[in-house]
Amino acid sequence: MNIEEKYKSLIDYLKGLKKAVLAFSGGVDSTFLLHAAKEALGENLIAVTIISPYIPKWEVEEAKELSKKLGVKHVFIEAKIIDEIRNNPEDRCYLCKRAVFGEILKFASSQGIKYVMDGTNIDDMSDYRPGLKALSELNVVSPLKENGLAKQDIRDLSKKAGLYTWDKPAYACLLTRIPYDTPLREEDFIKIEEAEKFMMDLGFKAVRVRCHGDLARIEIPQGERNKMFDEELMDKISKSVKEAGFKYVSLDLEGYKMGSFNQDVIDSIKK
């Protein structure tokens, strides 16, 4: 199918749900799905955004702004760090997704709504994403994946629809900044969020500040590493990241890699 046919198929799929709740982060995928679902379902759509220590406040505010702009009813659910993930196990994403989507399903049920959906697309199936197993077990529907939409399709259709998120960099919750088998501390999430926001304000949109205790390991896009060879800029970054709560600041020489903490897990699975 071409991109227009995929979009029509998506709209038909969404109309078939009649009513739905969307787990809405404000990212590229969920924003596009919110736009399409609003077209298909109108008032029979509710967006739900999770508020948690590992979700940046700026991302919650963006989600709030987007839902208001699209005219969709928006609900917030607070999610604490569950005991099962306190030490950040390798199956953290699975355990977290089960807990979070369990709460969203409870809300949907209270509204008499059968379907909860998320923004998974077909490209997500090629990455290490244990959380997808949880979504499958809970019968969460993924309309973008079911209708063959890839990330580039979603960006292209978002641009055509006038959504400013069309070129928004991929983002993930702050749990992904902490190495596996490391205790999760709310103070670490605070300093990671502050450090990343500072880097974003400098123009590094796809940035990760990986937290290794007192050490911040900054990942920026490979094509932007040359920007860092400026002593004044490096001093400015070091000062601000330390003010966020880190004692030491380093730059990952290989640049940004999606899910860099997952590589050891992926390698062990392949063996």
Buried (B, 14 or more C-beta within 10 A) or exposed (E): EEBEEBBEBBBEBBBEBEBBBBBBBBBBBBBBBBBBBBBBBEEBBBBBBBEBBBBBEEBBEBBBEBBEEBEBEBBEBEBEBEEBBEEBEBBBBBBBBBBBBEBBBEBBEEEEBBBBBBBBBBBBEEEBBBBBBBBEEBEBBBBBBBBBBBBEBBBBBBBEBEBEBBEBEEBBBBBBBBBBEBEBBEEBBBBBBBBBBBBBEBEBBBBBBBBBEEEBBBBBBEEBBEEBEEEEEEEEBBEBBBEBBBEEBBBBEEBBEEBBBBEEBEEEEEE
